[in-house]
Structure formats: structure tokens, C-alpha cells
Amino acid sequence: MELLDFYCQCENVLFMGNKILIDIQFKRNHLLQNGFDLTMSLYCGIACRRKSFWCFRLLSTYVTKTRYLFELKEDDDACKKAQQTGAFYLFHSLAPLLQKSGHQYQAPRHSLLELERLLAKFGQDTQRIEDSVLIGCSEQHEAWFALDLVLNSSSSINASLQKSEMETELKGSFTKLRKALFQLNTKDASLLTMAQALLRWHDAHQFCSRSGQPTKKNMAGSKRVCPSNKIIYYPQMAPVVITLVSDGTRCLLARQSSFPKGMYSALAGFCDIGESMEEAVRREVAEEVGLEVETLQYSASQHWPFPNSSLMIACHATVKPGQTEIQVNLKELEAAGWFSHDEVATALRKNNPYTQQQNGTFWLPPKLAIAHQLIKEWVEKPSCSPLPA
């Protein structure tokens, strides 16, 4: 039995840092008295596993972090407790608070105490903090939340009038997220896009579609519940295919009238009910530019908060070189055209178009957008190996 206990303890010994050698030496001496010399086999086993120790520890950090977030989503008391030591990102009418740092934006975080002082100063009830949504946490389990200072506020008109005063107090500016994405780092961009999507969803889903009664948000904002019939509503994303079409030497880019002036991107459209991803790609390309896809290849996926939280499914598609005449559907697009490798490569090198004169040339979505990554992949490897559509 003592030998079995020893083996069990050895399975957990990887988590014990420098204490590992002390424990093994103690057990070795104890077992030698009983005629069991397992020292060499134990040391060899541990030595073989030490190489993968740090990889295992990283995985364990991810797992514990994920389970901690799950606990906060399911337990209102635990989530409220996490707010005490957590940090808050602030929004105003879905525009995040940002501070300029050189040529980049940074998203400042505020403690609960700082947030309470701000709300009190501008005449808002500190109970508004319960309107915040959980958006993540650090490896040290500092929970991160997002709160819009205007949405759902009974004093929203007053808060709108105080926007400039809030910006002065907070030493930042509430900036439209589409514009900010050109100058945000990856971490802040990911958190802010998730935060905006959640805040918008809660603002638009305050009533039960079955009973018409007000729904109640849980503390983390991971769901809403109808008190009258107990129906649970979860935030949803709409699947969207985004496709970069190529004829082998050129790629096809298009723009919608809603795009910022001069911006071109890949073709995109929502999946219809009953469609597969492949079917949606073929239909969208045919509808928007009158071309028939010959082959396609999946690239990656990305959450995108515009217009109302989408799951972007990115693909490369090819058409036959002899069948490239574009017929633009003006109900869907404002313009579309074929662009050479050099033209697209030049456009990729441009910086923030909001701060530069473009001299009539086109520009592309920000680096954080999956459309940018699709276009970059094509420039770096225009002749990828596609799969049959």
C-alpha cells in the first residue's frame, strides 16, 4: 500500500517545483529501509517528463483560466466577487474609451473603485455596474468586464450631454471601433470587439420573444432569462462566408456603399438556412459578381462585431481563366474589379487610411480583419492548391 501511495504522489510531483527532489529523496530513504530501491526508475521517469513539463504547465494555465471563466458565467455570486478585484473597459454608445500612445491606441482599464467614483461624479447609480459584461481574465485570474455608460441608462440623455466631460475626466476619447481597429494591438482589439458585440446584443434583446416580458441578464452577461417562462437566451453569431476570388494571376475585390471611401475587400455574405459553407460561397460569388466558382479552399475563421456579431468563415476560391467577365449586382455592391498582384501588394503596405491622403488609390481592411489576412495570403502565395468546390 505504501508503494502504491508513492506512485500516486509521483504523478502529482510535477506541480511541486523545487520541492520535487526533496520529496523523492525522502521517499527513497524510507523505502530503502524496506528493501525497495526504486530510485533509478523514478528519476528516469521524471527526467523523461521534465522536457514536457513547461508545455504541460502552459496547458494547465489555459485550462484553469477557462474553467474560472466558466465558473463566473454560471455563478452570479462568484462573478460579483470577481468584480471587486476586476478591471473595467468603458464604452459610450458602443464606442470604446481609448487613449493615444504614439501612433497607437490603448484601451485603459479601471478598477471598481475608480468606476464607482466616476458614476457618482456624473450622477449615475453605481448599481449600473451590474449592466457590465464579462469579457475575459488574466492568467492571474483578474476578471475583465466592459460597461457602456449610456446604454440602458435611465439618464442616457444626460450622459450623452456629458460625453466630452467624461472624456476629459478619463483622459481619453470614445472612438468608433471601426476606426480604432487600424491602431489597436491584437489583444485590445479582440477584447473590445467581443465587448461591443455583447453590449449590443444585450441592448437589443431585452424582451422575451415568446412572452413579451422583460428578460433578465445574469451577472456575467453570458445569457438572459425570461422570468415568466424560464426561457434562456444566449448571445448568437451569424455565419458569414468571406471569399477572395482569383483567376490565377489576379484577385477580385469589391466595395459596398457602406464601406469607408476608397476601401475594397473580399466578397462576403450571410449563409442562408440549410446551406453548407461551400454552397454559400458558390451562391454569393454568383449573386454578387456573376461568376461560377471552380475550386475553393478554407482558410480560417474570425469573430467580427459588425454589423451585429458575425462568424466570418474565410475561403479562397478560383474561377476559370476564360470565364472572368464580371457582372456586378448593384443591389449588393457599389463596384468590383480585378486587381493585379503588384496593385494589391502596394495596397497592403499602406498605413492607416484615416490619417493619410490616398490620392484616388484604393486601400484594404485593417490587419486585424480576416479579409486582410486572406488578401495577404494570396499576395504571398497566389497559386495555392485549391480543393474542388
Contacts in CASP RR format, 6 or more apart in sequence:
PFRMAT RR
TARGET T0000
AUTHOR 0000-0000-0000
METHOD contacts of the structure
MODEL  1
MELLDFYCQCENVLFMGNKILIDIQFKRNHLLQNGFDLTMSLYCGIACRR
KSFWCFRLLSTYVTKTRYLFELKEDDDACKKAQQTGAFYLFHSLAPLLQK
SGHQYQAPRHSLLELERLLAKFGQDTQRIEDSVLIGCSEQHEAWFALDLV
LNSSSSINASLQKSEMETELKGSFTKLRKALFQLNTKDASLLTMAQALLR
WHDAHQFCSRSGQPTKKNMAGSKRVCPSNKIIYYPQMAPVVITLVSDGTR
CLLARQSSFPKGMYSALAGFCDIGESMEEAVRREVAEEVGLEVETLQYSA
SQHWPFPNSSLMIACHATVKPGQTEIQVNLKELEAAGWFSHDEVATALRK
NNPYTQQQNGTFWLPPKLAIAHQLIKEWVEKPSCSPLPA
2 31 0 8 1.000
2 34 0 8 1.000
3 31 0 8 1.000
3 36 0 8 1.000
3 38 0 8 1.000
6 27 0 8 1.000
6 31 0 8 1.000
6 38 0 8 1.000
9 23 0 8 1.000
9 27 0 8 1.000
10 24 0 8 1.000
10 42 0 8 1.000
10 46 0 8 1.000
13 20 0 8 1.000
13 23 0 8 1.000
13 24 0 8 1.000
13 46 0 8 1.000
14 20 0 8 1.000
14 49 0 8 1.000
14 53 0 8 1.000
14 56 0 8 1.000
16 23 0 8 1.000
20 46 0 8 1.000
24 39 0 8 1.000
24 42 0 8 1.000
24 43 0 8 1.000
24 46 0 8 1.000
28 37 0 8 1.000
28 38 0 8 1.000
28 39 0 8 1.000
28 42 0 8 1.000
31 37 0 8 1.000
31 38 0 8 1.000
61 139 0 8 1.000
65 137 0 8 1.000
65 139 0 8 1.000
65 141 0 8 1.000
68 137 0 8 1.000
68 141 0 8 1.000
69 134 0 8 1.000
69 136 0 8 1.000
69 137 0 8 1.000
71 78 0 8 1.000
72 78 0 8 1.000
72 79 0 8 1.000
72 82 0 8 1.000
72 134 0 8 1.000
72 137 0 8 1.000
72 143 0 8 1.000
72 219 0 8 1.000
72 220 0 8 1.000
73 79 0 8 1.000
73 134 0 8 1.000
73 218 0 8 1.000
73 220 0 8 1.000
73 221 0 8 1.000
73 222 0 8 1.000
73 223 0 8 1.000
76 218 0 8 1.000
76 219 0 8 1.000
76 220 0 8 1.000
79 134 0 8 1.000
79 143 0 8 1.000
79 218 0 8 1.000
79 219 0 8 1.000
79 220 0 8 1.000
80 219 0 8 1.000
82 134 0 8 1.000
82 137 0 8 1.000
82 141 0 8 1.000
82 143 0 8 1.000
83 112 0 8 1.000
83 129 0 8 1.000
83 132 0 8 1.000
83 143 0 8 1.000
83 145 0 8 1.000
84 112 0 8 1.000
85 112 0 8 1.000
85 142 0 8 1.000
85 143 0 8 1.000
86 111 0 8 1.000
86 112 0 8 1.000
86 142 0 8 1.000
86 143 0 8 1.000
86 144 0 8 1.000
86 145 0 8 1.000
87 109 0 8 1.000
87 110 0 8 1.000
87 111 0 8 1.000
87 142 0 8 1.000
87 143 0 8 1.000
87 144 0 8 1.000
87 145 0 8 1.000
88 109 0 8 1.000
88 110 0 8 1.000
88 111 0 8 1.000
88 112 0 8 1.000
88 115 0 8 1.000
88 129 0 8 1.000
88 132 0 8 1.000
88 144 0 8 1.000
88 145 0 8 1.000
88 146 0 8 1.000
88 147 0 8 1.000
89 96 0 8 1.000
89 97 0 8 1.000
89 107 0 8 1.000
89 108 0 8 1.000
89 109 0 8 1.000
89 135 0 8 1.000
89 144 0 8 1.000
89 145 0 8 1.000
89 146 0 8 1.000
89 147 0 8 1.000
89 191 0 8 1.000
89 192 0 8 1.000
89 195 0 8 1.000
90 96 0 8 1.000
90 97 0 8 1.000
90 108 0 8 1.000
90 110 0 8 1.000
90 115 0 8 1.000
90 146 0 8 1.000
90 147 0 8 1.000
90 148 0 8 1.000
90 149 0 8 1.000
90 170 0 8 1.000
91 97 0 8 1.000
91 146 0 8 1.000
91 147 0 8 1.000
91 148 0 8 1.000
91 149 0 8 1.000
91 150 0 8 1.000
91 151 0 8 1.000
91 174 0 8 1.000
91 195 0 8 1.000
91 196 0 8 1.000
91 199 0 8 1.000
92 148 0 8 1.000
92 149 0 8 1.000
92 150 0 8 1.000
92 159 0 8 1.000
92 163 0 8 1.000
92 166 0 8 1.000
92 174 0 8 1.000
93 148 0 8 1.000
93 150 0 8 1.000
93 151 0 8 1.000
93 160 0 8 1.000
93 174 0 8 1.000
94 148 0 8 1.000
94 151 0 8 1.000
94 177 0 8 1.000
94 196 0 8 1.000
94 199 0 8 1.000
94 200 0 8 1.000
95 174 0 8 1.000
95 175 0 8 1.000
95 176 0 8 1.000
95 177 0 8 1.000
96 107 0 8 1.000
96 174 0 8 1.000
96 175 0 8 1.000
96 177 0 8 1.000
96 180 0 8 1.000
96 192 0 8 1.000
96 195 0 8 1.000
96 196 0 8 1.000
97 107 0 8 1.000
97 108 0 8 1.000
97 167 0 8 1.000
97 170 0 8 1.000
97 172 0 8 1.000
97 173 0 8 1.000
97 174 0 8 1.000
97 175 0 8 1.000
98 105 0 8 1.000
98 106 0 8 1.000
98 107 0 8 1.000
98 108 0 8 1.000
98 172 0 8 1.000
98 173 0 8 1.000
98 174 0 8 1.000
98 175 0 8 1.000
98 180 0 8 1.000
98 184 0 8 1.000
99 105 0 8 1.000
99 106 0 8 1.000
99 107 0 8 1.000
99 108 0 8 1.000
99 171 0 8 1.000
99 172 0 8 1.000
99 173 0 8 1.000
100 106 0 8 1.000
100 172 0 8 1.000
100 173 0 8 1.000
103 183 0 8 1.000
104 183 0 8 1.000
104 184 0 8 1.000
104 185 0 8 1.000
105 175 0 8 1.000
105 180 0 8 1.000
105 183 0 8 1.000
105 184 0 8 1.000
105 188 0 8 1.000
106 185 0 8 1.000
106 188 0 8 1.000
107 184 0 8 1.000
107 188 0 8 1.000
107 191 0 8 1.000
107 192 0 8 1.000
108 170 0 8 1.000
108 172 0 8 1.000
109 144 0 8 1.000
110 118 0 8 1.000
112 129 0 8 1.000
115 129 0 8 1.000
115 147 0 8 1.000
116 126 0 8 1.000
116 129 0 8 1.000
118 166 0 8 1.000
118 169 0 8 1.000
118 170 0 8 1.000
119 125 0 8 1.000
119 126 0 8 1.000
119 128 0 8 1.000
119 129 0 8 1.000
119 149 0 8 1.000
120 126 0 8 1.000
121 169 0 8 1.000
122 149 0 8 1.000
122 159 0 8 1.000
122 162 0 8 1.000
122 165 0 8 1.000
122 166 0 8 1.000
123 155 0 8 1.000
123 158 0 8 1.000
124 149 0 8 1.000
124 153 0 8 1.000
124 155 0 8 1.000
124 159 0 8 1.000
128 147 0 8 1.000
128 149 0 8 1.000
128 152 0 8 1.000
128 153 0 8 1.000
129 147 0 8 1.000
130 217 0 8 1.000
130 219 0 8 1.000
131 147 0 8 1.000
131 148 0 8 1.000
131 151 0 8 1.000
131 152 0 8 1.000
131 202 0 8 1.000
131 217 0 8 1.000
132 145 0 8 1.000
132 146 0 8 1.000
132 147 0 8 1.000
133 145 0 8 1.000
133 146 0 8 1.000
133 147 0 8 1.000
133 195 0 8 1.000
133 198 0 8 1.000
133 199 0 8 1.000
133 202 0 8 1.000
133 220 0 8 1.000
133 221 0 8 1.000
134 143 0 8 1.000
134 144 0 8 1.000
134 145 0 8 1.000
134 220 0 8 1.000
134 221 0 8 1.000
134 222 0 8 1.000
135 144 0 8 1.000
135 145 0 8 1.000
135 146 0 8 1.000
135 191 0 8 1.000
135 194 0 8 1.000
135 195 0 8 1.000
135 198 0 8 1.000
136 143 0 8 1.000
136 144 0 8 1.000
136 191 0 8 1.000
137 143 0 8 1.000
137 144 0 8 1.000
138 144 0 8 1.000
144 191 0 8 1.000
146 191 0 8 1.000
146 192 0 8 1.000
146 195 0 8 1.000
146 196 0 8 1.000
146 198 0 8 1.000
146 199 0 8 1.000
148 199 0 8 1.000
148 203 0 8 1.000
149 159 0 8 1.000
149 166 0 8 1.000
150 156 0 8 1.000
150 159 0 8 1.000
150 160 0 8 1.000
151 199 0 8 1.000
151 202 0 8 1.000
151 203 0 8 1.000
152 202 0 8 1.000
152 203 0 8 1.000
152 206 0 8 1.000
153 159 0 8 1.000
159 166 0 8 1.000
163 174 0 8 1.000
166 174 0 8 1.000
167 173 0 8 1.000
167 174 0 8 1.000
177 192 0 8 1.000
177 193 0 8 1.000
177 196 0 8 1.000
177 305 0 8 1.000
178 260 0 8 1.000
178 306 0 8 1.000
179 354 0 8 1.000
180 189 0 8 1.000
180 192 0 8 1.000
181 189 0 8 1.000
181 193 0 8 1.000
181 366 0 8 1.000
181 368 0 8 1.000
181 369 0 8 1.000
182 351 0 8 1.000
182 352 0 8 1.000
182 353 0 8 1.000
182 354 0 8 1.000
182 366 0 8 1.000
183 352 0 8 1.000
184 192 0 8 1.000
184 368 0 8 1.000
186 368 0 8 1.000
189 368 0 8 1.000
193 303 0 8 1.000
193 304 0 8 1.000
193 305 0 8 1.000
194 303 0 8 1.000
194 305 0 8 1.000
196 305 0 8 1.000
197 235 0 8 1.000
197 237 0 8 1.000
197 303 0 8 1.000
197 305 0 8 1.000
197 308 0 8 1.000
197 309 0 8 1.000
198 221 0 8 1.000
198 235 0 8 1.000
200 305 0 8 1.000
200 308 0 8 1.000
200 309 0 8 1.000
201 235 0 8 1.000
201 236 0 8 1.000
201 308 0 8 1.000
201 309 0 8 1.000
202 217 0 8 1.000
202 221 0 8 1.000
202 224 0 8 1.000
204 308 0 8 1.000
205 215 0 8 1.000
205 224 0 8 1.000
205 233 0 8 1.000
206 214 0 8 1.000
206 215 0 8 1.000
206 224 0 8 1.000
207 213 0 8 1.000
207 214 0 8 1.000
207 215 0 8 1.000
208 214 0 8 1.000
208 215 0 8 1.000
208 226 0 8 1.000
208 228 0 8 1.000
208 229 0 8 1.000
208 231 0 8 1.000
208 233 0 8 1.000
210 226 0 8 1.000
210 229 0 8 1.000
210 231 0 8 1.000
211 226 0 8 1.000
211 228 0 8 1.000
211 229 0 8 1.000
211 231 0 8 1.000
213 226 0 8 1.000
213 227 0 8 1.000
213 228 0 8 1.000
214 227 0 8 1.000
215 224 0 8 1.000
215 225 0 8 1.000
215 226 0 8 1.000
215 227 0 8 1.000
215 233 0 8 1.000
216 224 0 8 1.000
216 225 0 8 1.000
216 226 0 8 1.000
216 227 0 8 1.000
217 223 0 8 1.000
217 224 0 8 1.000
218 224 0 8 1.000
218 225 0 8 1.000
222 234 0 8 1.000
222 235 0 8 1.000
223 232 0 8 1.000
223 233 0 8 1.000
223 234 0 8 1.000
223 235 0 8 1.000
224 232 0 8 1.000
224 233 0 8 1.000
225 231 0 8 1.000
225 232 0 8 1.000
225 233 0 8 1.000
226 233 0 8 1.000
235 309 0 8 1.000
236 309 0 8 1.000
237 303 0 8 1.000
237 309 0 8 1.000
237 310 0 8 1.000
237 311 0 8 1.000
238 270 0 8 1.000
238 271 0 8 1.000
238 308 0 8 1.000
238 309 0 8 1.000
238 310 0 8 1.000
238 311 0 8 1.000
239 270 0 8 1.000
239 271 0 8 1.000
239 277 0 8 1.000
239 280 0 8 1.000
239 310 0 8 1.000
239 311 0 8 1.000
239 313 0 8 1.000
240 268 0 8 1.000
240 269 0 8 1.000
240 270 0 8 1.000
240 271 0 8 1.000
240 304 0 8 1.000
240 310 0 8 1.000
240 311 0 8 1.000
240 312 0 8 1.000
240 313 0 8 1.000
241 268 0 8 1.000
241 269 0 8 1.000
241 271 0 8 1.000
241 277 0 8 1.000
241 280 0 8 1.000
241 281 0 8 1.000
241 284 0 8 1.000
241 313 0 8 1.000
241 315 0 8 1.000
242 265 0 8 1.000
242 266 0 8 1.000
242 267 0 8 1.000
242 268 0 8 1.000
242 269 0 8 1.000
242 312 0 8 1.000
242 313 0 8 1.000
242 314 0 8 1.000
242 315 0 8 1.000
242 370 0 8 1.000
242 371 0 8 1.000
242 374 0 8 1.000
243 266 0 8 1.000
243 267 0 8 1.000
243 268 0 8 1.000
243 281 0 8 1.000
243 284 0 8 1.000
243 285 0 8 1.000
243 293 0 8 1.000
243 296 0 8 1.000
243 314 0 8 1.000
243 315 0 8 1.000
243 316 0 8 1.000
243 317 0 8 1.000
244 251 0 8 1.000
244 252 0 8 1.000
244 266 0 8 1.000
244 267 0 8 1.000
244 314 0 8 1.000
244 315 0 8 1.000
244 316 0 8 1.000
244 317 0 8 1.000
244 371 0 8 1.000
244 374 0 8 1.000
244 375 0 8 1.000
244 377 0 8 1.000
244 378 0 8 1.000
245 251 0 8 1.000
245 252 0 8 1.000
245 266 0 8 1.000
245 267 0 8 1.000
245 285 0 8 1.000
245 289 0 8 1.000
245 291 0 8 1.000
245 293 0 8 1.000
245 317 0 8 1.000
245 318 0 8 1.000
245 319 0 8 1.000
246 252 0 8 1.000
246 316 0 8 1.000
246 317 0 8 1.000
246 318 0 8 1.000
246 319 0 8 1.000
246 378 0 8 1.000
246 382 0 8 1.000
247 318 0 8 1.000
247 319 0 8 1.000
247 320 0 8 1.000
247 321 0 8 1.000
247 322 0 8 1.000
247 324 0 8 1.000
247 338 0 8 1.000
248 318 0 8 1.000
248 321 0 8 1.000
248 382 0 8 1.000
248 383 0 8 1.000
249 340 0 8 1.000
249 341 0 8 1.000
249 382 0 8 1.000
250 324 0 8 1.000
250 338 0 8 1.000
250 339 0 8 1.000
250 340 0 8 1.000
250 341 0 8 1.000
251 338 0 8 1.000
251 339 0 8 1.000
251 344 0 8 1.000
251 375 0 8 1.000
251 378 0 8 1.000
251 382 0 8 1.000
252 267 0 8 1.000
252 289 0 8 1.000
252 291 0 8 1.000
252 326 0 8 1.000
252 336 0 8 1.000
252 337 0 8 1.000
252 338 0 8 1.000
252 339 0 8 1.000
253 264 0 8 1.000
253 265 0 8 1.000
253 266 0 8 1.000
253 336 0 8 1.000
253 337 0 8 1.000
253 339 0 8 1.000
253 344 0 8 1.000
253 362 0 8 1.000
253 364 0 8 1.000
253 375 0 8 1.000
254 264 0 8 1.000
254 265 0 8 1.000
254 266 0 8 1.000
254 267 0 8 1.000
254 288 0 8 1.000
254 289 0 8 1.000
254 328 0 8 1.000
254 333 0 8 1.000
254 334 0 8 1.000
254 335 0 8 1.000
254 336 0 8 1.000
254 337 0 8 1.000
255 262 0 8 1.000
255 263 0 8 1.000
255 264 0 8 1.000
255 265 0 8 1.000
255 333 0 8 1.000
255 334 0 8 1.000
255 335 0 8 1.000
255 336 0 8 1.000
256 332 0 8 1.000
256 333 0 8 1.000
256 334 0 8 1.000
257 334 0 8 1.000
259 265 0 8 1.000
259 334 0 8 1.000
260 353 0 8 1.000
260 354 0 8 1.000
262 353 0 8 1.000
262 358 0 8 1.000
262 360 0 8 1.000
262 362 0 8 1.000
262 363 0 8 1.000
263 353 0 8 1.000
263 362 0 8 1.000
263 363 0 8 1.000
263 364 0 8 1.000
263 365 0 8 1.000
264 335 0 8 1.000
264 339 0 8 1.000
264 347 0 8 1.000
264 362 0 8 1.000
264 363 0 8 1.000
264 364 0 8 1.000
265 364 0 8 1.000
265 365 0 8 1.000
265 369 0 8 1.000
265 371 0 8 1.000
266 314 0 8 1.000
266 371 0 8 1.000
266 374 0 8 1.000
266 375 0 8 1.000
267 284 0 8 1.000
267 285 0 8 1.000
267 288 0 8 1.000
267 289 0 8 1.000
267 336 0 8 1.000
268 284 0 8 1.000
268 312 0 8 1.000
268 371 0 8 1.000
269 280 0 8 1.000
269 284 0 8 1.000
270 280 0 8 1.000
270 310 0 8 1.000
271 277 0 8 1.000
271 280 0 8 1.000
271 313 0 8 1.000
272 280 0 8 1.000
272 283 0 8 1.000
275 283 0 8 1.000
277 298 0 8 1.000
277 313 0 8 1.000
277 315 0 8 1.000
278 296 0 8 1.000
278 389 0 8 1.000
281 293 0 8 1.000
281 296 0 8 1.000
281 315 0 8 1.000
281 317 0 8 1.000
281 389 0 8 1.000
282 292 0 8 1.000
282 293 0 8 1.000
282 296 0 8 1.000
282 389 0 8 1.000
285 291 0 8 1.000
285 292 0 8 1.000
285 293 0 8 1.000
285 317 0 8 1.000
285 319 0 8 1.000
286 292 0 8 1.000
286 293 0 8 1.000
287 329 0 8 1.000
287 332 0 8 1.000
288 328 0 8 1.000
288 329 0 8 1.000
288 332 0 8 1.000
288 333 0 8 1.000
288 336 0 8 1.000
289 326 0 8 1.000
289 327 0 8 1.000
289 328 0 8 1.000
289 329 0 8 1.000
289 333 0 8 1.000
289 336 0 8 1.000
290 326 0 8 1.000
290 327 0 8 1.000
290 329 0 8 1.000
291 319 0 8 1.000
291 323 0 8 1.000
291 324 0 8 1.000
291 326 0 8 1.000
292 319 0 8 1.000
292 320 0 8 1.000
292 323 0 8 1.000
293 317 0 8 1.000
293 318 0 8 1.000
293 319 0 8 1.000
293 389 0 8 1.000
294 317 0 8 1.000
294 318 0 8 1.000
294 319 0 8 1.000
294 320 0 8 1.000
294 389 0 8 1.000
295 317 0 8 1.000
295 318 0 8 1.000
295 386 0 8 1.000
295 387 0 8 1.000
295 388 0 8 1.000
295 389 0 8 1.000
296 315 0 8 1.000
296 316 0 8 1.000
296 317 0 8 1.000
296 318 0 8 1.000
296 386 0 8 1.000
296 387 0 8 1.000
296 389 0 8 1.000
297 315 0 8 1.000
297 316 0 8 1.000
297 317 0 8 1.000
297 384 0 8 1.000
297 385 0 8 1.000
297 386 0 8 1.000
297 387 0 8 1.000
298 313 0 8 1.000
298 314 0 8 1.000
298 315 0 8 1.000
299 314 0 8 1.000
299 315 0 8 1.000
299 316 0 8 1.000
299 370 0 8 1.000
299 373 0 8 1.000
299 374 0 8 1.000
299 377 0 8 1.000
300 314 0 8 1.000
300 370 0 8 1.000
300 373 0 8 1.000
301 311 0 8 1.000
301 312 0 8 1.000
301 313 0 8 1.000
301 314 0 8 1.000
301 370 0 8 1.000
302 311 0 8 1.000
302 312 0 8 1.000
302 314 0 8 1.000
302 369 0 8 1.000
302 370 0 8 1.000
303 309 0 8 1.000
303 310 0 8 1.000
303 311 0 8 1.000
303 312 0 8 1.000
304 310 0 8 1.000
304 311 0 8 1.000
304 312 0 8 1.000
304 369 0 8 1.000
304 370 0 8 1.000
312 370 0 8 1.000
312 371 0 8 1.000
314 370 0 8 1.000
314 371 0 8 1.000
314 373 0 8 1.000
314 374 0 8 1.000
316 374 0 8 1.000
316 377 0 8 1.000
316 378 0 8 1.000
316 384 0 8 1.000
316 386 0 8 1.000
317 386 0 8 1.000
317 389 0 8 1.000
318 386 0 8 1.000
324 338 0 8 1.000
326 336 0 8 1.000
326 337 0 8 1.000
326 338 0 8 1.000
328 335 0 8 1.000
328 336 0 8 1.000
339 347 0 8 1.000
339 362 0 8 1.000
341 379 0 8 1.000
341 382 0 8 1.000
344 364 0 8 1.000
344 375 0 8 1.000
344 378 0 8 1.000
344 379 0 8 1.000
345 379 0 8 1.000
346 361 0 8 1.000
347 361 0 8 1.000
347 362 0 8 1.000
347 363 0 8 1.000
347 364 0 8 1.000
348 364 0 8 1.000
348 372 0 8 1.000
348 375 0 8 1.000
348 376 0 8 1.000
348 379 0 8 1.000
350 356 0 8 1.000
350 358 0 8 1.000
350 363 0 8 1.000
350 364 0 8 1.000
353 363 0 8 1.000
364 371 0 8 1.000
364 372 0 8 1.000
364 375 0 8 1.000
365 371 0 8 1.000
365 372 0 8 1.000
366 372 0 8 1.000
367 373 0 8 1.000
377 384 0 8 1.000
378 384 0 8 1.000
END
